[in-house]
Amino acid sequence: MTEYLNTPSGRRIAYNQSAGIGIGIVFLGGFMSDMDGTKAIKLETWAIAQGRPFLRFDYSGHGQSDGVFRDGCIGEWAEDAQAAIEALTDGPQVLVGSSMGGWIALLLTQKIAQKVAGLVGIAAAPDFTEDSMWAGFTPVQKAELKDNGVVLLPSDYGEPYPITAKLIEDGRNNLVLRAPLPLPFPVRFLQGTQDTSVRRSVALNLLDHSDGDDVRLQFLKGADHSFSTPVCMEVIKNAISEVLSRL
């Protein structure tokens, strides 16, 4: 059943939580996605079958949460995630971050390290507002962003993405690939070779910047950015199980 949390920042976010025993799993979704996506639902079902706590939620402006998507930014969505984890979970959790959720999970490993037991990144997209969006803008798009405060980018998943100046500027304040990232716990990064949204070089750069003794990157040949086929789901479950087994 969907419930709602009023965060310290004054935003109201929707979440679904299942109880269990042991270290919990928190799923962090992607850009303009929601907590009812394939990966979140299938992982929740799997966690329930194992009797393990599981939390999924919508950032503000996403899914069933209050707010307007184009008003948000990486820093605010990371605040939403932090608020949910601090208010709703007991003890350290394994963070499972998909696409943008991978970036947010990495931010949380630095902001609330005491709440992180391990990390699984699925097609993680750290720093994408700067290194993918801004770097890929044409001079016309950059001028449009400056003049109008927003530029619309085509999406493979439906409506165009409204990319705001706020999103770009805030993204610059939350970059994680400019210095070593301390990750002193089990970490598994998963990346598809047919991902057209996150290049292989991003995954390799993330691996290079990760500072930890138990960090691994796995490529799955043929997998795309959604990483949600039955084969991909098994790879994700195995990665989470491996992280849990190391704790």
C-alpha positions as CSV (number, residue, x, y, z in Angstrom):
1,M,0.0,0.0,0.0
2,T,1.3,3.4,-0.9
3,E,2.1,5.7,2.0
4,Y,3.4,9.2,2.2
5,L,6.3,10.9,4.0
6,N,6.7,14.6,4.8
7,T,10.4,15.3,4.5
8,P,12.4,17.9,6.5
9,S,12.6,19.9,3.2
10,G,8.8,20.3,3.1
11,R,8.2,17.8,0.3
12,R,5.7,15.0,0.4
13,I,6.9,11.8,-1.2
14,A,5.1,8.5,-1.9
15,Y,6.6,5.2,-0.8
16,N,5.9,1.5,-0.5
17,Q,7.6,-0.6,2.1
18,S,7.6,-4.2,3.0
19,A,8.8,-5.5,6.4
20,G,11.4,-8.2,6.9
21,I,14.4,-9.4,8.9
22,G,18.0,-8.4,8.3
23,I,19.7,-5.8,6.2
24,G,17.1,-4.0,4.0
25,I,17.2,-3.1,0.3
26,V,16.4,0.4,-0.9
27,F,15.6,0.9,-4.6
28,L,16.4,4.3,-6.1
29,G,14.8,4.9,-9.5
30,G,15.9,6.8,-12.5
31,F,15.2,10.2,-14.2
32,M,11.5,10.7,-14.8
33,S,10.8,7.1,-13.8
34,D,8.7,5.9,-10.8
35,M,8.6,3.3,-8.1
36,D,6.2,1.1,-10.1
37,G,8.7,0.2,-12.8
38,T,9.6,-3.4,-13.7
39,K,12.9,-3.6,-11.7
40,A,11.4,-2.1,-8.5
41,I,8.3,-4.4,-8.5
42,K,10.2,-7.5,-9.3
43,L,12.9,-6.9,-6.7
44,E,10.3,-6.1,-4.1
45,T,8.6,-9.5,-4.9
46,W,12.0,-11.2,-4.6
47,A,12.8,-9.5,-1.3
48,I,9.4,-10.4,0.2
49,A,10.0,-14.0,-0.7
50,Q,13.2,-13.9,1.2
51,G,11.7,-12.2,4.1
52,R,14.0,-9.2,3.7
53,P,13.0,-5.5,4.2
54,F,12.5,-3.5,1.0
55,L,11.7,0.1,0.3
56,R,10.8,1.9,-3.0
57,F,9.7,5.5,-3.3
58,D,9.1,8.3,-5.8
59,Y,11.3,11.4,-5.7
60,S,9.3,14.7,-5.6
61,G,7.9,15.5,-9.0
62,H,7.9,11.8,-9.9
63,G,5.2,9.1,-9.9
64,Q,2.8,9.5,-7.0
65,S,4.8,12.1,-5.0
66,D,3.8,15.7,-4.8
67,G,5.6,18.4,-6.9
68,V,6.3,19.1,-10.5
69,F,9.1,17.3,-12.2
70,R,10.7,20.3,-13.9
71,D,10.9,22.1,-10.5
72,G,13.3,19.5,-9.2
73,C,17.0,18.7,-9.4
74,I,19.6,16.1,-8.4
75,G,20.3,17.7,-5.0
76,E,16.6,17.8,-4.0
77,W,16.0,14.3,-5.2
78,A,19.0,13.1,-3.1
79,E,17.5,14.9,-0.1
80,D,14.2,13.0,-0.7
81,A,16.1,9.7,-0.8
82,Q,18.0,10.6,2.3
83,A,14.9,11.6,4.2
84,A,13.2,8.3,3.2
85,I,16.1,6.2,4.2
86,E,16.6,8.0,7.5
87,A,13.0,8.0,8.5
88,L,11.8,4.6,7.2
89,T,14.7,2.1,7.6
90,D,16.5,0.6,10.5
91,G,20.3,0.2,10.3
92,P,22.5,0.2,7.2
93,Q,20.9,-0.7,3.9
94,V,21.9,-2.0,0.5
95,L,21.2,0.7,-2.0
96,V,20.2,-0.4,-5.5
97,G,20.4,2.6,-7.8
98,S,19.1,2.5,-11.4
99,S,20.5,5.1,-13.9
100,M,20.1,8.5,-12.1
101,G,19.4,6.5,-9.0
102,G,22.9,5.2,-9.2
103,W,24.2,8.8,-9.0
104,I,21.9,9.6,-6.1
105,A,23.0,6.4,-4.4
106,L,26.7,7.5,-4.8
107,L,25.8,10.9,-3.2
108,L,24.2,9.1,-0.3
109,T,27.3,7.0,0.3
110,Q,29.1,10.2,1.1
111,K,26.2,12.0,2.9
112,I,24.9,9.2,5.1
113,A,27.7,6.6,5.1
114,Q,26.5,5.1,8.3
115,K,23.3,4.1,6.6
116,V,25.0,2.3,3.7
117,A,25.9,-1.4,3.9
118,G,26.5,-2.0,0.2
119,L,25.7,-0.7,-3.3
120,V,24.5,-2.1,-6.5
121,G,24.5,0.3,-9.5
122,I,22.3,-0.6,-12.6
123,A,23.4,1.4,-15.6
124,A,24.5,4.0,-13.2
125,A,24.5,7.5,-14.6
126,P,26.7,9.7,-12.4
127,D,27.2,13.3,-13.5
128,F,24.9,12.9,-16.5
129,T,23.5,16.4,-16.4
130,E,27.0,17.8,-17.1
131,D,28.9,15.1,-19.0
132,S,26.0,13.9,-21.2
133,M,23.4,16.6,-21.4
134,W,25.3,19.9,-21.1
135,A,28.3,18.5,-23.0
136,G,26.0,17.3,-25.8
137,F,24.0,20.5,-26.2
138,T,24.3,22.5,-29.4
139,P,25.0,26.2,-29.2
140,V,21.3,26.8,-30.0
141,Q,20.2,24.6,-27.1
142,K,22.6,26.3,-24.7
143,A,21.2,29.7,-25.8
144,E,17.6,28.4,-25.4
145,L,18.4,27.2,-21.9
146,K,19.9,30.6,-21.0
147,D,17.0,32.6,-22.5
148,N,14.0,30.4,-21.5
149,G,15.4,28.4,-18.5
150,V,14.4,25.1,-20.1
151,V,15.1,23.0,-23.2
152,L,13.2,19.9,-24.3
153,L,15.1,16.8,-25.1
154,P,13.6,13.8,-27.0
155,S,13.1,10.7,-24.8
156,D,12.9,7.0,-25.8
157,Y,10.3,6.5,-23.1
158,G,7.5,8.9,-24.1
159,E,7.2,12.7,-23.4
160,P,10.3,14.9,-24.0
161,Y,12.6,15.6,-21.0
162,P,12.3,19.2,-19.8
163,I,15.9,20.1,-18.9
164,T,16.1,23.2,-16.8
165,A,18.9,25.6,-16.0
166,K,18.3,24.7,-12.3
167,L,18.9,21.0,-13.1
168,I,22.1,21.7,-14.9
169,E,23.5,24.2,-12.3
170,D,22.5,22.0,-9.4
171,G,24.1,19.0,-11.1
172,R,27.4,20.8,-11.1
173,N,27.2,21.1,-7.3
174,N,26.7,17.3,-7.0
175,L,29.3,15.8,-9.4
176,V,31.0,12.6,-8.1
177,L,33.5,11.7,-10.8
178,R,35.9,14.6,-10.2
179,A,37.7,13.0,-7.3
180,P,38.1,9.5,-5.7
181,L,34.9,8.1,-4.2
182,P,35.3,6.3,-0.9
183,L,33.2,3.1,-1.1
184,P,34.3,1.0,1.9
185,F,31.7,-1.7,1.4
186,P,30.7,-4.3,-1.2
187,V,29.9,-2.6,-4.5
188,R,28.6,-4.1,-7.8
189,F,28.1,-2.1,-10.9
190,L,26.1,-3.6,-13.8
191,Q,26.2,-2.2,-17.3
192,G,24.7,-3.4,-20.6
193,T,26.7,-3.2,-23.8
194,Q,23.7,-2.0,-25.8
195,D,22.9,0.9,-23.5
196,T,22.5,4.0,-25.6
197,S,21.9,6.3,-22.6
198,V,25.0,5.5,-20.6
199,R,28.2,4.8,-22.4
200,R,30.6,2.0,-21.4
201,S,33.2,4.7,-20.7
202,V,31.0,6.1,-17.9
203,A,30.9,2.7,-16.2
204,L,34.7,2.4,-16.6
205,N,35.3,5.9,-15.3
206,L,33.1,5.2,-12.3
207,L,35.1,2.1,-11.6
208,D,38.3,4.1,-11.8
209,H,37.0,6.7,-9.3
210,S,35.7,4.1,-6.8
211,D,38.0,3.8,-3.8
212,G,37.2,0.4,-2.2
213,D,38.5,-3.1,-1.7
214,D,35.4,-4.9,-3.0
215,V,34.2,-3.1,-6.1
216,R,33.4,-4.9,-9.3
217,L,32.0,-4.0,-12.7
218,Q,30.0,-6.5,-14.8
219,F,29.1,-6.0,-18.4
220,L,26.1,-7.9,-19.8
221,K,26.4,-8.3,-23.6
222,G,23.3,-7.2,-25.4
223,A,21.5,-5.5,-22.5
224,D,20.1,-2.1,-23.0
225,H,19.6,0.8,-20.5
226,S,16.3,-0.5,-19.0
227,F,18.2,-3.7,-17.9
228,S,14.9,-5.3,-17.0
229,T,14.7,-8.5,-19.1
230,P,14.4,-11.8,-17.2
231,V,18.1,-12.4,-17.7
232,C,19.0,-8.9,-16.5
233,M,16.8,-9.4,-13.4
234,E,18.7,-12.5,-12.5
235,V,22.0,-10.7,-12.9
236,I,20.6,-7.9,-10.5
237,K,19.4,-10.4,-8.0
238,N,22.7,-12.2,-8.0
239,A,24.6,-9.0,-7.5
240,I,22.4,-8.0,-4.5
241,S,22.8,-11.5,-3.1
242,E,26.6,-11.3,-3.5
243,V,26.7,-8.0,-1.7
244,L,24.6,-9.3,1.1
245,S,26.8,-12.4,1.4
246,R,29.8,-10.2,1.9
247,L,28.3,-8.4,4.8
